[in-house]
Amino acid sequence: MIVAIPFCKADAAAALTLLEWITQLGGGAGHDCLLVADAAVDWPMAVELMNAAQKSFHRVDTVCTESPVPGWPAGPNALFLEAARFAKSVDKPFLWLEPDAIPIKAGWLERLAGDYKVRGTPYMGHIYKPEDMRFPPFVMSGI
């Protein structure tokens, strides 16, 4: 499974903290990490994130939007599209893990990957009815 960690300039530090925490929980051995950056992220920060991810994951790849995509929901949607394109190109499922989604137990990734495999469905997540009328009648949580 690929753990896709999206980030823009504003939350790159949070993504770094997340990667450090994942290492403390035992890492993601046997799984890949995809860092999904907005084009406005500074290159030295992206390199720092890649180095942190390499401590925990079998393989680390990075993709980036062609140009900066500011604002919500356009920014996160553009990053999700980059992750989906990459996952499709390597024919692997991916977990969308935003920097504010913090795993709390060692073995979290193995458990999620196992549950996903057992279900045999293309998507796994919490579906809910949003209160915001700009959204469709039902949406899946961003994590």
ZANU-330266 format. One record per residue (C-alpha): residue number from 1; x negated, y negated, z negated. Coordinates in steps of 0.02 Angstrom, whole numbers. Example, Ala and Ser with C-alpha at 12.3 -4.5 7.8 and 13.67 -1.06 7.14 Angstrom:
2
(1,(-615,225,-390)) (2,(-684,53,-357)) 
END
This chain:
143
(1,(0,0,0)) (2,(-54,-179,34)) (3,(-36,-308,-105)) (4,(-3,-471,-12)) (5,(-45,-622,-118)) (6,(13,-784,-36)) (7,(-54,-954,-88)) (8,(-60,-1135,-36)) (9,(-179,-1268,-99)) (10,(-67,-1304,-249)) (11,(-63,-1125,-314)) (12,(-233,-1057,-261)) (13,(-298,-1071,-441)) (14,(-148,-970,-502)) (15,(-186,-838,-370)) (16,(-364,-828,-437)) (17,(-298,-806,-614)) (18,(-181,-669,-551)) (19,(-325,-576,-469)) (20,(-430,-588,-627)) (21,(-284,-519,-727)) (22,(-260,-375,-604)) (23,(-443,-331,-632)) (24,(-415,-331,-821)) (25,(-268,-212,-798)) (26,(-380,-89,-707)) (27,(-367,-155,-529)) (28,(-283,-83,-377)) (29,(-398,61,-335)) (30,(-345,150,-178)) (31,(-241,2,-121)) (32,(-279,-146,-9)) (33,(-262,-331,-42)) (34,(-208,-458,87)) (35,(-241,-639,42)) (36,(-117,-746,138)) (37,(-175,-927,142)) (38,(-97,-1086,201)) (39,(-214,-1175,322)) (40,(-234,-1321,199)) (41,(-326,-1212,72)) (42,(-509,-1260,52)) (43,(-628,-1126,119)) (44,(-734,-1116,-42)) (45,(-576,-1075,-141)) (46,(-527,-942,-13)) (47,(-699,-863,-30)) (48,(-683,-864,-220)) (49,(-516,-773,-204)) (50,(-591,-645,-85)) (51,(-733,-611,-207)) (52,(-610,-589,-350)) (53,(-500,-471,-248)) (54,(-649,-363,-200)) (55,(-672,-320,-385)) (56,(-503,-233,-390)) (57,(-453,-170,-219)) (58,(-513,-40,-95)) (59,(-507,-164,49)) (60,(-478,-352,58)) (61,(-417,-445,212)) (62,(-371,-627,232)) (63,(-250,-708,353)) (64,(-205,-890,369)) (65,(-69,-994,448)) (66,(-123,-1081,608)) (67,(-89,-1252,531)) (68,(-30,-1311,359)) (69,(154,-1277,324)) (70,(208,-1390,180)) (71,(363,-1377,73)) (72,(486,-1248,16)) (73,(551,-1137,91)) (74,(455,-1167,253)) (75,(283,-1138,173)) (76,(323,-974,85)) (77,(420,-913,237)) (78,(270,-945,351)) (79,(156,-852,232)) (80,(277,-705,222)) (81,(282,-696,412)) (82,(91,-689,418)) (83,(91,-547,290)) (84,(227,-451,385)) (85,(133,-468,549)) (86,(-27,-403,471)) (87,(59,-257,384)) (88,(144,-208,547)) (89,(-22,-214,640)) (90,(-100,-89,519)) (91,(62,9,494)) (92,(65,-3,304)) (93,(197,-60,180)) (94,(161,-216,79)) (95,(206,-287,-90)) (96,(238,-473,-88)) (97,(158,-534,-249)) (98,(168,-721,-275)) (99,(41,-799,-394)) (100,(173,-824,-528)) (101,(226,-640,-526)) (102,(120,-564,-662)) (103,(105,-376,-688)) (104,(105,-332,-872)) (105,(52,-149,-882)) (106,(-95,-49,-823)) (107,(-40,69,-684)) (108,(91,-55,-620)) (109,(38,-39,-439)) (110,(33,150,-438)) (111,(208,154,-511)) (112,(278,32,-384)) (113,(193,121,-239)) (114,(258,289,-301)) (115,(436,224,-320)) (116,(430,147,-147)) (117,(369,310,-70)) (118,(502,414,-158)) (119,(644,300,-101)) (120,(595,313,82)) (121,(678,148,125)) (122,(597,7,225)) (123,(632,-121,86)) (124,(634,-112,-102)) (125,(686,-257,-212)) (126,(818,-347,-310)) (127,(964,-407,-203)) (128,(1070,-547,-274)) (129,(1201,-676,-227)) (130,(1120,-849,-229)) (131,(1211,-1001,-296)) (132,(1129,-1114,-167)) (133,(1245,-1130,-16)) (134,(1095,-1152,102)) (135,(1058,-966,83)) (136,(1147,-816,160)) (137,(1278,-729,51)) (138,(1149,-603,-14)) (139,(960,-618,-24)) (140,(817,-512,-89)) (141,(709,-582,-228)) (142,(540,-648,-170)) (143,(450,-513,-268)) 
END
